[in-house]
Every structure is written in C-alpha cells, then in structure tokens.
Amino acid sequence: MAAETKRILIVEDEPSLLELLSLYFTTKLGWEVVTAGSGAAAFEAFQSGPFHMLLADVDLGRAPDGIEVARQLREQEPPLKVVIMSGEPKNEARARAAGLETFLAKPFDLPDLGTVFCCAP
C-alpha cells in the first residue's frame, strides 16, 4: 500500500519566500502544499484540510499573527504539528509560551527544513 502524501499549510506574507518554501516542499519532500499569505487566508485554507503540518511566520503584516493562527488551528485539530518561524529572536519565547515547541529562526537553510519536519513534535 502506498504511503499517504503529507499535506502542509504554509503561512507567510512574503510572496517570494512563500513560493520558495512551496517549491521546496513539493519537489524535495514530495508533500502537498497549500499556501496562505495572511492569517485570515490561513483560516480559510485550513478548511480544505486535513493537514499534517503547519509552517507559519510570526509576523504576517496584520492581525492575526502566526502564533495566534497556530494556536487557533491547533485548537481545531489537536494533532496538528506546528513549526513557527521568525527573524525576531523575541518571538521564540512568545511561541513557546503559546505551547508551540518547534521554532525555526530566519534566515535558515532549506536543507534544514527536512530535518525540522521529520522530527517536529
């Protein structure tokens, strides 16, 4: 029996990074990718679930931010694995305080994503 294709929702307001991440997950990891450029768009996209993982930037340009998006989506789908990313070191403590254990500091190398996503809690 074939393995189930993993699905990831990527939430990032920077279009070039969103495109790069989407391309990486589809071509290198073989995942099905759904993207959103804002918190509001993430809530809408999540309705097409289920998702195995959420990769969300903290700073999305307007409310809700990635931490709030992750918190609300995890309430809807408790097994959802979440990775929060940010270029601001202070956001790591905010993410952990919200119960989001996996944090990816920007900038990061794309090959590191495979390691993070195979081992995310």
GIMO-V244972 format. One line per field, one symbol per residue. phi: phi as a letter, one per 40 degrees, with the letter a starting at -180 (. if undefined). burial: 1 if it has 16 or more other C-alpha atoms within 10 Angstrom, else 0. A space follows every 10 residues. Layout:
phi = ???
burial = ???
This chain:
phi = .cccccbbbb baccdccdcc ccccccccbg ccbbbacacc ccccccccdc bcabbbcccb gaccccccdc ccccccbdcd cbbbbacbdc ccccccccgb cbbbcccbcd dccdccccbc c
burial = 0000001111 1110000100 1101100000 1011111110 0110110000 1111111111 0001111011 1011000001 1111110000 1100100001 1111000000 0010001000 0
